[in-house]
Amino acid sequence: MSNADEQGSKKGPHWGMVIDLAKCVGCDTCTVSCKAENRTPPGVSYNVVLEEEHGQFPNVKRVNLPRPCMQCDKPACGQVCPVRATYKAENGIVVIDYDRCIGCRYCIAACPYGARSFDFGQSYAQEMLGYAQVQAPEYGVARGSREPGKTPVGTVRKCMFCFHRLERGEEPACVETCLGDARFFGDLSDPNSKAAKLAANPRAFRLKTAVKVK
């Protein structure tokens, strides 16, 4: 997971997130704060918390399973994109170039986590006063107009770790607002970071590791 070059010098961080399922209380604060931060339209949610029930009555327990983009090392979404609009950046984030995306949605079908959504151009303008006046800050590019033919309308969207916040030295909105303090974010290439230590813990696991991408 290191971003060191051949000479051993560090290029930059390799961002990653670890979520403690035992601490997640299913409050959906991450979902709400993400939508507020990234101005996502109806039908588009980067942070979804799934609820799973295990066991049989009366020995039943419920597990809250957050499902953001997993920022795969070998993303299947990038392999099927015919125009190379989605790719793995050096900082560990799988990004989408809205200006290149043609909206074919092959990546949605390829994603094993269902972490991608298509922007059909819907809006909260009727429910939220001034909704269209606040610009979406994704990738550090202000995109205020939500009109057909203007990105990100007609493109695929997903979690990008609030890249615009990282550029300001801040954590992703979901990490900052997590009520259960269940989310840990940091540089996975730094063995001293909290996120790297938790990711290296024997108890840590990744979802759907059986899915093999060549």
Buried (B, 14 or more C-beta within 10 A) or exposed (E): BEBEEEEEEEEEBBBBBBBBEEBBEBBBBBBBBBBEBBBBBEEBBBBBBEEEEEEEEEEEEEEBBBBBBBBBEEBBBBBBBEEEBBBBBEBBBBBBBBEBBEBBBBBBEBBBBEBBBBBEBEEBEEEEEEBBEEEBBBBEEEBEEBEEEEBBBBBBBBBBBBBBBBEEEEBBBBBBBBEBEBBBBBBBBBEEBEBBBBBEEEEEEEEEEEEEEE
